[in-house]
């Protein structure tokens, strides 16, 4: 866990149930950078069973998704089944992802989390000049789409420039 | 706990979790380790090791596939020089541990990644001095020497700015309280949107040309 200063009290007025979904590696590091936000809420993680994820998420509630997800229909179906199960069980208020592939079934099946569940996508920092496949696949079912570079905004209609999360 | 791998390394080479092989950087590390005689440590990830460096690896070069987060922190805390591929995670972690990392982006032409995004991304970071960008063994040799000469920065450069996280929290709150736009409504809106016709095709709808700026 990165060292991070605690959020100010006014931001954490309401305790949320968050489902954090991402691939391991860089995608996970980016989502962990938002620790001052998510650490104030109830949360459940979905990522891959790799060394980096296991050690970074020690002490967190984690479900491992099936990988690889790139051009892998079998794992997409397995992860869709997992998404159905977890969305029903956890019924999160908000589903947050930094990509990649694993996010897609969770975003598209978000209805199973309940009618009020919102989806939030944060585009990765290292694709400056091109959209990501996962970003494009998730955009139609994303309520809040954040980017880290101004150039990324042109790929995603209605996206918000958040700035760099490092 | 036993001594962690790479604990006494002076130079850390970190290849990350990408599944493409990156033999080139491991070979460069072997060459430079043999030249300078310092203690080098390589987290080689999915790149083959140690047979990749063919013949005999110098004794001062050791490595492991992947370090746990504490071992990595330990290595970053003690090393004088950090060399990585162009992955944002390792660059961020190096900067958080007070390094200006030397970065050799993976080249898709050599089968080191799916595309050239590490090259584009690291060019950005090099332009604002976040990293030292290298593209060859000679670049790397010079960058290692310069990094040793200048020493580590006195302050960490990579913690998520509080304002960014607060803005994110505010944006999420806004999204939670806004009425949700369903997929069908969203697609309908998108369909109604007036967008310029694709290049090379005339607009389907006849009518006067819109004023051009």
HADDOCK unambig.tbl for C-alpha pairs under 7 A between the chains (distance, minus, plus):
assign (segid A and resid 11 and name CA) (segid B and resid 169 and name CA) 6.56 0.50 0.50
assign (segid A and resid 25 and name CA) (segid B and resid 17 and name CA) 5.79 0.50 0.50
assign (segid A and resid 25 and name CA) (segid B and resid 89 and name CA) 6.98 0.50 0.50
assign (segid A and resid 26 and name CA) (segid B and resid 87 and name CA) 6.78 0.50 0.50
assign (segid A and resid 26 and name CA) (segid B and resid 88 and name CA) 6.06 0.50 0.50
assign (segid A and resid 26 and name CA) (segid B and resid 89 and name CA) 4.64 0.50 0.50
assign (segid A and resid 29 and name CA) (segid B and resid 89 and name CA) 5.73 0.50 0.50
assign (segid A and resid 33 and name CA) (segid B and resid 160 and name CA) 6.18 0.50 0.50
assign (segid A and resid 34 and name CA) (segid B and resid 165 and name CA) 6.08 0.50 0.50
assign (segid A and resid 36 and name CA) (segid B and resid 165 and name CA) 6.89 0.50 0.50
assign (segid A and resid 37 and name CA) (segid B and resid 165 and name CA) 6.42 0.50 0.50
assign (segid A and resid 37 and name CA) (segid B and resid 169 and name CA) 6.25 0.50 0.50
assign (segid A and resid 51 and name CA) (segid B and resid 68 and name CA) 6.42 0.50 0.50
assign (segid A and resid 52 and name CA) (segid B and resid 68 and name CA) 6.17 0.50 0.50
assign (segid A and resid 52 and name CA) (segid B and resid 69 and name CA) 6.59 0.50 0.50
assign (segid A and resid 55 and name CA) (segid B and resid 68 and name CA) 5.93 0.50 0.50
assign (segid A and resid 55 and name CA) (segid B and resid 69 and name CA) 5.69 0.50 0.50
assign (segid A and resid 56 and name CA) (segid B and resid 69 and name CA) 6.24 0.50 0.50
assign (segid A and resid 118 and name CA) (segid B and resid 176 and name CA) 6.34 0.50 0.50
assign (segid A and resid 126 and name CA) (segid B and resid 88 and name CA) 6.31 0.50 0.50
assign (segid A and resid 126 and name CA) (segid B and resid 117 and name CA) 6.88 0.50 0.50
assign (segid A and resid 126 and name CA) (segid B and resid 118 and name CA) 6.91 0.50 0.50
assign (segid A and resid 126 and name CA) (segid B and resid 121 and name CA) 5.37 0.50 0.50
assign (segid A and resid 127 and name CA) (segid B and resid 117 and name CA) 5.89 0.50 0.50
assign (segid A and resid 127 and name CA) (segid B and resid 121 and name CA) 6.60 0.50 0.50
assign (segid A and resid 128 and name CA) (segid B and resid 121 and name CA) 6.33 0.50 0.50
assign (segid A and resid 140 and name CA) (segid B and resid 183 and name CA) 6.69 0.50 0.50
assign (segid A and resid 141 and name CA) (segid B and resid 183 and name CA) 6.35 0.50 0.50
assign (segid A and resid 143 and name CA) (segid B and resid 175 and name CA) 6.50 0.50 0.50
assign (segid A and resid 144 and name CA) (segid B and resid 175 and name CA) 6.26 0.50 0.50
assign (segid A and resid 162 and name CA) (segid B and resid 164 and name CA) 6.65 0.50 0.50
assign (segid A and resid 162 and name CA) (segid B and resid 168 and name CA) 6.87 0.50 0.50
assign (segid A and resid 163 and name CA) (segid B and resid 164 and name CA) 6.65 0.50 0.50
assign (segid A and resid 165 and name CA) (segid B and resid 160 and name CA) 5.23 0.50 0.50
assign (segid A and resid 165 and name CA) (segid B and resid 164 and name CA) 6.68 0.50 0.50
assign (segid A and resid 166 and name CA) (segid B and resid 92 and name CA) 6.63 0.50 0.50
assign (segid A and resid 166 and name CA) (segid B and resid 158 and name CA) 5.50 0.50 0.50
assign (segid A and resid 166 and name CA) (segid B and resid 159 and name CA) 5.43 0.50 0.50
assign (segid A and resid 166 and name CA) (segid B and resid 160 and name CA) 4.19 0.50 0.50
assign (segid A and resid 166 and name CA) (segid B and resid 161 and name CA) 6.96 0.50 0.50
